[in-house]
Amino acid sequence: MSPLEIINKYCTNEKQKHILLTHSRSVADKAIEITRLHPELQADKQFIEEAALLHDIGIVHVNAPAIECLGTEPYICHGILGAEILRNEGLERHALVCERHTGTGLTLQQIITQGLPLPHRDMQPISIEEQIICFADKFFSKTRLDTEKSIEQARRSLEKFGPEGLVKFDGWCKMFL
């Protein structure tokens, strides 16, 4: 099944689908541009496009009315919820992108310390593709569609999660920009 077919299968709210598709297309385009600028990374471009389009599929189950999400789960769970959807579709590698893209990734320690309603395991991007998608995602919100954040705006949105994420983001800036 193509990413669009999967999105159509799980996302039946048209406003939510527009938000999801617009945001995900922006993330995919930025991620693909990074692969174009950095062939030395040998990233799988087709996988990046597919996974970037699906990285936020879990929003269909969360409660975030500002972005037309009328489910019951906390927004922080959208990554693991999306991973579950994609595992059910037989897309394990894509599922890992879903669960590892929140912030700059979440450590087991962060999940425990912050009391997050997530499985107690490390959820940081590992593969180069996961890192590229996670990085690209930091430049786009679901509330200001089609507006790319500056590096400084992206950094500010990560500040509230602590210095670890900023260090990782700054490293990605050097690697990907």
C-alpha positions as CSV (number, residue, x, y, z in Angstrom):
1,M,0.0,0.0,0.0
2,S,1.3,3.5,-0.8
3,P,1.7,6.2,1.9
4,L,-1.4,8.0,0.5
5,E,-3.5,4.8,0.6
6,I,-2.5,4.3,4.2
7,I,-3.3,7.9,5.1
8,N,-6.7,7.6,3.4
9,K,-7.4,4.3,5.2
10,Y,-6.7,5.7,8.7
11,C,-7.5,9.4,8.3
12,T,-11.1,10.0,7.5
13,N,-11.5,13.6,8.7
14,E,-10.8,15.8,5.6
15,K,-9.5,18.8,7.6
16,Q,-7.2,16.6,9.6
17,K,-6.1,14.8,6.4
18,H,-5.2,18.2,4.8
19,I,-3.1,19.2,7.8
20,L,-1.4,15.8,7.9
21,L,-0.7,15.7,4.2
22,T,0.5,19.3,4.0
23,H,2.8,19.0,7.0
24,S,4.2,15.6,5.9
25,R,4.8,16.8,2.4
26,S,6.8,19.7,3.7
27,V,8.9,17.4,5.9
28,A,9.4,15.0,3.0
29,D,10.5,17.7,0.7
30,K,13.0,19.1,3.2
31,A,14.3,15.6,3.9
32,I,14.7,14.8,0.2
33,E,16.6,18.0,-0.3
34,I,19.0,17.0,2.5
35,T,19.7,13.7,0.7
36,R,20.2,15.6,-2.6
37,L,22.7,18.0,-0.9
38,H,24.5,15.2,0.9
39,P,24.9,12.1,-1.3
40,E,27.8,11.1,0.9
41,L,25.3,10.1,3.5
42,Q,24.0,7.3,1.2
43,A,20.5,7.8,2.5
44,D,17.6,5.8,1.0
45,K,15.7,8.6,-0.8
46,Q,12.6,6.5,-1.6
47,F,12.3,5.3,2.0
48,I,12.8,8.8,3.3
49,E,9.9,10.1,1.1
50,E,7.6,7.2,2.2
51,A,8.5,7.4,5.9
52,A,8.3,11.2,6.0
53,L,4.8,11.1,4.5
54,L,3.8,8.6,7.2
55,H,5.7,9.8,10.3
56,D,2.7,11.5,11.9
57,I,0.0,9.0,11.0
58,G,-0.6,8.4,14.7
59,I,-2.3,11.8,15.1
60,V,-5.5,10.2,14.0
61,H,-5.8,8.8,17.5
62,V,-4.8,11.8,19.6
63,N,-6.7,14.6,21.2
64,A,-5.4,17.9,19.7
65,P,-8.5,19.9,18.5
66,A,-6.3,22.7,17.2
67,I,-5.2,20.4,14.4
68,E,-8.5,18.6,14.0
69,C,-7.4,15.6,16.0
70,L,-10.4,14.4,18.0
71,G,-9.1,11.1,19.4
72,T,-8.6,10.2,23.1
73,E,-4.8,9.8,23.5
74,P,-2.3,12.4,24.6
75,Y,-0.4,14.1,21.7
76,I,2.9,12.8,23.0
77,C,1.7,9.3,22.1
78,H,1.3,10.0,18.4
79,G,4.6,8.5,17.5
80,I,4.0,5.1,19.2
81,L,0.4,5.1,17.9
82,G,1.7,5.7,14.4
83,A,4.3,3.0,14.8
84,E,1.5,0.5,15.8
85,I,-0.5,1.5,12.7
86,L,2.5,1.0,10.4
87,R,3.5,-2.3,12.1
88,N,0.0,-3.6,11.4
89,E,0.6,-2.6,7.8
90,G,3.9,-4.6,7.8
91,L,6.1,-1.5,7.7
92,E,8.5,-2.0,10.6
93,R,11.2,0.3,9.3
94,H,8.6,3.1,8.7
95,A,7.2,2.4,12.2
96,L,10.6,3.1,13.8
97,V,10.6,6.6,12.2
98,C,7.2,7.2,13.8
99,E,8.3,6.3,17.3
100,R,11.7,7.9,17.1
101,H,10.9,11.4,15.7
102,T,9.4,13.2,18.8
103,G,11.6,16.2,19.6
104,T,15.0,15.0,18.6
105,G,14.2,11.6,20.0
106,L,13.4,10.5,23.5
107,T,15.8,8.7,25.8
108,L,14.6,6.1,28.3
109,Q,15.7,8.5,31.1
110,Q,13.6,11.4,29.7
111,I,10.6,9.2,29.4
112,I,10.9,8.0,33.1
113,T,12.0,11.4,34.5
114,Q,9.2,13.3,32.8
115,G,6.6,10.6,33.6
116,L,5.6,10.4,29.9
117,P,2.9,8.0,29.0
118,L,5.2,6.0,26.7
119,P,6.8,2.6,26.8
120,H,10.0,2.6,28.9
121,R,12.5,2.2,26.1
122,D,14.9,4.4,24.2
123,M,13.2,6.1,21.2
124,Q,16.0,8.1,19.6
125,P,16.5,8.1,15.8
126,I,19.3,5.8,14.9
127,S,19.6,5.3,11.1
128,I,20.6,8.2,8.9
129,E,17.1,8.2,7.4
130,E,15.5,8.4,10.8
131,Q,17.8,11.3,11.7
132,I,17.1,13.2,8.5
133,I,13.3,12.9,8.9
134,C,13.4,13.9,12.6
135,F,15.6,16.9,11.7
136,A,13.4,18.0,8.8
137,D,10.3,17.7,11.0
138,K,11.6,20.3,13.4
139,F,11.2,23.0,10.7
140,F,7.4,22.5,10.2
141,S,4.4,22.7,12.5
142,K,0.9,21.5,12.0
143,T,-0.6,24.9,12.9
144,R,1.3,27.1,10.5
145,L,1.2,25.0,7.3
146,D,3.6,25.8,4.5
147,T,5.7,28.0,6.8
148,E,9.2,26.8,7.3
149,K,10.8,27.7,10.6
150,S,14.2,29.3,10.7
151,I,17.0,27.4,12.5
152,E,16.5,29.8,15.5
153,Q,12.7,29.2,15.6
154,A,13.3,25.4,15.5
155,R,15.8,25.7,18.3
156,R,13.4,27.7,20.4
157,S,10.7,25.0,19.9
158,L,13.1,22.4,21.3
159,E,14.4,24.5,24.3
160,K,11.6,23.4,26.5
161,F,12.7,19.8,26.3
162,G,16.1,20.5,27.7
163,P,19.7,21.0,26.5
164,E,20.2,17.4,25.2
165,G,17.9,18.0,22.2
166,L,19.5,21.3,21.4
167,V,23.0,19.7,21.3
168,K,21.6,16.9,19.0
169,F,19.8,19.5,16.8
170,D,23.0,21.6,16.5
171,G,24.9,18.6,15.4
172,W,22.4,17.8,12.8
173,C,22.6,21.4,11.5
174,K,26.3,20.9,10.9
175,M,25.7,17.5,9.3
176,F,22.7,18.3,7.1
177,L,22.8,22.0,6.2
